[in-house]
Amino acid sequence: MIKDSPEAPPGYVPVVLNDALHDSIATQPLSLPAGEVHLWLAKLDDYSADSLKVTLAADELARSARFHFDKDRNHFIVARALLRKLLAAYLEIGAGEIQIAYAEKGKPSLADDGRDSLKFNLAHSDGLVIFAFCWNREVGVDLEAIREDLADEEIAKRFFSQSEISSLMELPLELRKQAFFDCWTRKEAYIKARGEGLSIPLDEFDVSLRPGEVAQLLRNRKHPDEVSRWSMKSVAVPAGYVAALVVAGHDWRLKTFSLRQLPG
């Protein structure tokens, strides 16, 4: 069930990209200084999939056609079209010029990923999409709508490490749901940042999950140096959702924006 009109939390700067979202060529330049990570929120139902699908590449249109439900198909189209528009605005080129490639485990990147490269990641859940952009450092972001049927002990035992399960079970019942989704999104953001998908065993590493704890990668049993390589942040998102961001390095600052629908 889609949440009722989720609004961006305080601190998100509202932005409208003029006609860029309706024109596959026009873009309004966006500035992304080195050392910044930009995070964008948008409501997928604010936009028409029919008017935006012209922006997609042939492989994206083919993927969209495989969705069984119209809602899922439309959300995929809008999310990918908005990604292309934002990439085009940062790169100051036409959205039709954007070429997206996929690594072996599915992580997207620019096809001409060179020395000075714009890195990005996205996630969408239950009508809301989140995008992350930065220069020359790997990034992963995850967003989940809180579901009562997902946050249970059996699922935790399948996907969390033993240390994480113990920490979760030690919490009072009323705190476990939030802790479950904090853990889930932090683990997902981490494996997305690394670009290796589920080839990384989820019980190989631990993340923080207790209420009040700073979001962080606590340990990686196979690659201990990973802990110092990555920074992790819990992201403020609308009520009913949880999100996490993982970025390579520590010398960066976050700026947050919400993408607004064009008037009329």
C-alpha positions in Angstrom: 0.0 0.0 0.0 1.5 3.4 -1.0 1.9 5.8 1.8 -0.3 9.0 1.7 1.7 11.8 0.0 5.1 11.2 1.7 6.8 14.6 2.1 10.6 15.1 2.4 11.8 15.7 5.9 13.2 19.1 6.9 16.6 19.8 5.3 15.7 18.7 1.8 15.9 21.6 -0.7 13.0 21.5 -3.2 14.1 21.7 -6.8 12.2 21.8 -10.1 14.3 21.1 -13.2 12.2 23.5 -15.4 11.4 21.7 -18.6 14.1 19.1 -18.3 11.7 16.4 -17.1 9.5 16.8 -20.2 12.2 17.3 -22.8 14.6 14.5 -23.6 17.2 17.1 -24.7 16.9 20.1 -22.5 18.6 20.2 -19.1 19.1 22.7 -16.3 22.7 22.4 -15.1 23.2 21.2 -11.5 26.4 21.8 -9.6 28.1 18.9 -7.7 31.3 20.1 -6.1 34.0 17.6 -5.3 33.7 16.3 -1.8 29.9 16.5 -1.8 27.3 13.7 -2.0 23.9 14.7 -3.3 20.8 12.8 -2.2 17.5 13.3 -4.0 14.0 12.2 -3.1 11.0 12.1 -5.4 7.5 10.7 -5.4 7.0 8.3 -8.3 3.3 8.9 -8.7 3.9 12.6 -9.3 5.1 11.9 -12.8 3.6 10.2 -15.9 5.4 7.1 -17.1 3.8 7.6 -20.5 5.4 11.0 -21.0 8.8 10.0 -19.5 9.4 6.6 -21.2 10.7 8.4 -24.3 13.8 9.1 -22.2 14.6 5.4 -21.6 17.1 3.3 -23.6 15.9 0.2 -25.4 17.2 -2.2 -22.7 15.3 -0.2 -20.0 12.1 -0.3 -22.0 12.5 -4.1 -22.4 13.0 -4.4 -18.7 9.9 -2.4 -18.0 7.8 -4.6 -20.2 8.6 -7.6 -18.0 6.7 -6.2 -15.0 3.4 -7.9 -14.5 1.6 -5.0 -12.7 1.1 -1.6 -14.3 2.1 0.2 -11.0 5.4 -1.6 -10.8 6.1 -0.9 -14.5 5.3 2.7 -14.2 7.4 3.2 -11.1 10.4 1.6 -12.8 10.0 3.9 -15.9 9.7 7.0 -13.8 12.6 6.1 -11.5 14.9 5.4 -14.5 13.7 8.5 -16.4 14.3 10.8 -13.4 17.8 9.2 -13.0 18.6 10.0 -16.6 17.4 13.6 -16.2 19.4 14.2 -13.1 22.5 12.6 -14.6 22.1 14.8 -17.7 21.7 17.9 -15.5 24.9 17.2 -13.6 26.8 16.4 -16.8 25.2 19.2 -18.8 24.4 17.0 -21.7 21.1 15.7 -23.2 19.4 12.9 -21.3 19.4 11.0 -24.6 23.2 11.0 -24.5 23.4 9.2 -21.2 24.6 5.6 -21.6 24.3 3.4 -18.6 26.3 0.2 -18.2 25.8 -2.6 -15.6 28.5 -4.5 -13.8 28.5 -8.3 -13.6 26.4 -8.1 -10.4 24.1 -5.4 -11.7 25.5 -2.2 -10.3 24.8 0.7 -12.7 27.4 3.2 -13.9 28.0 5.5 -16.8 29.2 3.5 -19.8 32.2 5.9 -20.3 33.2 5.6 -16.7 36.6 7.3 -16.9 39.1 9.0 -14.6 36.7 11.7 -13.5 33.5 9.8 -13.1 30.1 10.7 -11.8 29.1 7.8 -9.5 25.4 7.2 -8.6 23.0 4.7 -7.1 19.3 4.6 -6.6 16.6 2.7 -4.8 12.8 2.9 -4.8 10.1 1.4 -2.6 6.3 1.9 -2.3 6.0 5.0 -4.4 9.2 6.8 -3.2 12.6 6.9 -5.0 16.0 8.0 -3.7 19.1 8.9 -5.8 22.7 9.4 -4.7 25.4 11.2 -6.7 29.1 12.0 -6.2 32.3 12.3 -8.1 35.0 9.6 -8.1 33.9 7.5 -5.1 31.7 4.5 -4.9 28.3 5.0 -3.4 25.3 2.8 -2.4 21.9 3.8 -1.2 18.9 1.7 0.0 15.3 2.7 0.8 12.6 0.5 2.3 9.0 1.0 3.2 8.4 -0.4 6.7 6.4 -3.6 6.4 5.0 -5.4 9.4 5.3 -8.8 7.6 9.0 -8.4 6.9 10.5 -7.5 10.3 10.4 -10.8 12.0 13.0 -13.1 13.6 13.0 -15.7 10.9 13.9 -13.3 8.2 16.6 -11.8 10.4 18.1 -15.2 10.9 18.2 -15.7 7.1 19.9 -12.4 6.2 21.6 -10.9 9.3 24.9 -12.0 11.0 24.8 -13.8 14.3 26.0 -10.6 16.1 23.2 -8.6 14.5 20.6 -11.2 15.4 21.7 -11.1 19.0 21.6 -7.3 19.1 18.2 -7.3 17.6 16.8 -9.9 20.0 18.1 -8.1 23.0 16.0 -5.0 22.2 12.5 -4.5 23.6 9.8 -5.6 21.2 8.7 -2.0 20.5 12.2 -1.1 19.1 12.8 -4.2 17.0 11.0 -3.1 13.9 13.0 0.1 13.5 16.2 -1.7 14.3 15.4 -4.4 11.8 15.0 -1.9 8.9 18.0 0.1 10.0 20.0 -3.1 9.8 18.4 -4.2 6.5 19.0 -0.9 4.7 22.5 -0.4 6.0 23.5 -3.9 4.8 21.9 -3.4 1.4 23.5 0.0 0.9 26.9 -1.5 1.7 26.7 -4.4 -0.7 25.3 -1.9 -3.4 28.2 0.4 -2.8 30.7 -2.5 -3.3 28.9 -3.5 -6.4 29.1 -7.3 -5.6 25.5 -8.0 -4.8 24.6 -11.1 -2.9 28.0 -12.6 -3.8 29.0 -11.0 -0.5 27.6 -13.3 2.3 25.4 -11.1 4.5 26.6 -12.8 7.6 30.2 -11.9 6.7 29.9 -8.3 8.0 28.1 -6.5 10.8 26.4 -3.1 10.9 25.1 -1.1 13.8 21.4 -1.3 14.5 20.6 -0.4 18.1 18.6 2.8 18.5 20.8 5.8 19.2 23.9 4.1 17.7 25.7 5.9 14.9 25.2 4.1 11.6 28.4 2.3 10.8 30.1 -0.8 9.4 31.3 -2.5 12.6 33.3 -5.3 11.2 34.0 -7.4 8.1 35.4 -10.8 9.0 36.9 -11.5 5.6 38.3 -8.0 4.8 38.9 -6.1 8.1 40.2 -3.1 6.3 36.7 -2.5 4.8 35.7 -0.8 8.1 38.0 2.1 7.6 37.3 2.3 3.8 33.6 3.1 4.0 31.4 5.6 5.8 27.7 4.9 6.5 24.9 7.2 7.3 21.3 6.8 8.3 19.2 9.1 6.0 16.2 11.1 7.1 13.2 10.1 4.9 9.4 10.4 5.2 7.6 8.6 8.0 7.0 5.0 7.2 10.3 4.6 5.3 13.9 3.9 6.3 17.0 4.6 4.2 20.8 4.3 4.5 23.7 5.7 2.5 27.2 4.2 2.2 30.1 6.2 0.6 33.8 5.4 0.0 36.0 7.5 2.3 35.1 9.9 5.0 36.0 13.4 3.6 32.6 14.2 2.2 29.5 16.2 3.1 25.9 15.5 2.4 23.4 17.7 0.7 19.7 16.7 0.3 17.2 17.7 -2.3 13.6 16.8 -3.1 12.5 16.7 -6.8 9.3 18.6 -7.3 6.7 18.2 -10.0 6.3 20.9 -12.5 3.4 23.3 -11.8 0.3 22.5 -13.8 
